[in-house]
Amino acid sequence: EAQVTQNPRYLITVTGKKLTVTCSQNMNHEYMSWYRQDPGLGLRQIYYSMNVEVTDKGDVPEGYKVSRKEKRNFPLILESPSPNQTSLYFCASSGGSRQHFGDGTRLSIL
Amino acid sequence: AQKITQTQPGMFVQEKEAVTLDCTYDTSDQSYGLFWYKQPSSGEMIFLIYQGSYDEQNATEGRYSLNFQKARKSANLVISASQLGDSAMYFCAMREPFSSGSARQLTFGSGTQLTVLP
């Protein structure tokens, strides 16, 4: 089954404690991206990757890092999380016109 | 400037009735794609329907259809015969072409919360 898998689905943590949200896709897609969703703002792109070792900033990249060492994986790294990064995060991949989304990760930074 | 505008923060519809969710967009490109996604309370993003800017026919997927009016830059979602399970947040999104430098980024509207009443 074609899917994008994110882990964890839920995380409550504290300010400053580094965390990584993993994302993996099994569709051999070149393009992957991360979005955050906040009330009243829809989804905003954080980072995207056109292929292995090729990443670039989206609209709201501050406070985040990504890496793309393998085609299937695109982890999102928060080196020093802050409360304003409390949000719902989505990973997505695309091989054509449509983007496939993961089920989302709810992060709460206390 | 906002590229996708959804002017209805919330909508109510009676079960079995049809409902239209509004979406207008702004782009100077001739080639673009328009999407609608459904987000139930469980949080996942569910793809509903896609319309390419050069598609001459309005897209349809089961009970979902997209009323595409290119000159007016609108891409309204029509849900026919609403069901209780249609209660969810609905997002309109636009993808601009590679040439704009935005890769395959989707730009989302702020969403419309649809509630279907029994």
Interface residues (C-beta under 8 A of the other chain):
Chain A: Y31 S33 Y35 G40 L41 G42 L43 R44 Q45 Y48 M50 D56 G58 L88 F90 A92 S94 S97 R98 Q99 H100 F101 D103 G104 R106
Chain B: I4 G33 F35 Y37 G43 E44 M45 F47 Y50 G52 F91 A93 R95 A103 R104 Q105 L106 F108 G109 S110 G111
